[in-house]
Amino acid sequence: MKTIKNLLLSLFIFITAAQTVSALSLPRPEPVPGGVAVVILPVDSQSPPQVHYAGSRVMVLRDGKAWQAIVGIPLRDKAGLHKLSVKTSTSQLSVPFTVTDKRYEEQHLTLKNKRMVNPTAKDMIRIRQEQVIISEALATWVDRSAINLPFILPSDGRLSSPFGLRRFFNGEARNPHSGLDIAGTTGTPVHAPATGKVIITGNYFFNGNSIFIDHGQGLVTMVCHLSEIDVKPGELVKQGQLIGKVGMTGRATGPHLHWSVSLNNTRVNPKLFLTENALATPSQ
């Protein structure tokens, strides 16, 4: 009897967890590299289970009676079956979900400042130091039961370079585009995409003037290339609050806002956190 019960439980786990469907309106499930999987968790507990993927803590939200893991999928991940580690107060299990393939387009850019393509040895010292600071900010985890969704676009303007582009600078391959670019003129207001707390601000070699905001449960947004920063670390901001202005500091070919969304320390497509109305703006 116990064996049959275990088999039925295993079957339930596979069927329910492999599906990435949800009644949650956002983020929109798109289980591809750079996307988001919404995985139903086959657990029955009052308190949320702890979920990890690729070594990082994963957001867990309740949708009706079901707990769901909101999983950011790294751009480097391959299509196929992947697994979440799920722990409750009484059990630990592995929950599978499927990632499907996606091919992103290429983008070729020419930069006059050759240091932004091939930094000097001195530049590299600065870049490595900044990478530690940025990595710590993006790995921020603060428990929060309610997440302020949907996001709003942080600035008005045409959506220029989309997320995931395979980028080439002066003919040399570089990391894929880890955010969404919004074209604009210098000085265009930049607003908080959602309620949160400013983690850090600073000027960085590639990103220029930047702001990092924690929205809870490993959801962090970053805006870059600003001409002005109008908030301070530790400041609580509300959705729509002015936080800075568009610029072209750092590695930028013109004034624009680079907006990244990080989920479980993974950069994912910001469009998945926006409503269809927000994406259907005339500015595009």
Helices and strands as residue ranges (DSSP letters): H 2-17, E 36-41, E 50-53, E 56-57, E 59-63, E 66-72, E 80-87, E 92-99, E 106-109, G 114-116, H 121-138, E 166-169, E 172-173, E 180-183, E 189-191, E 196-204, E 208-214, E 219-229, E 236-237, E 242-246, E 256-263, E 266-268, G 270-273, H 276-279
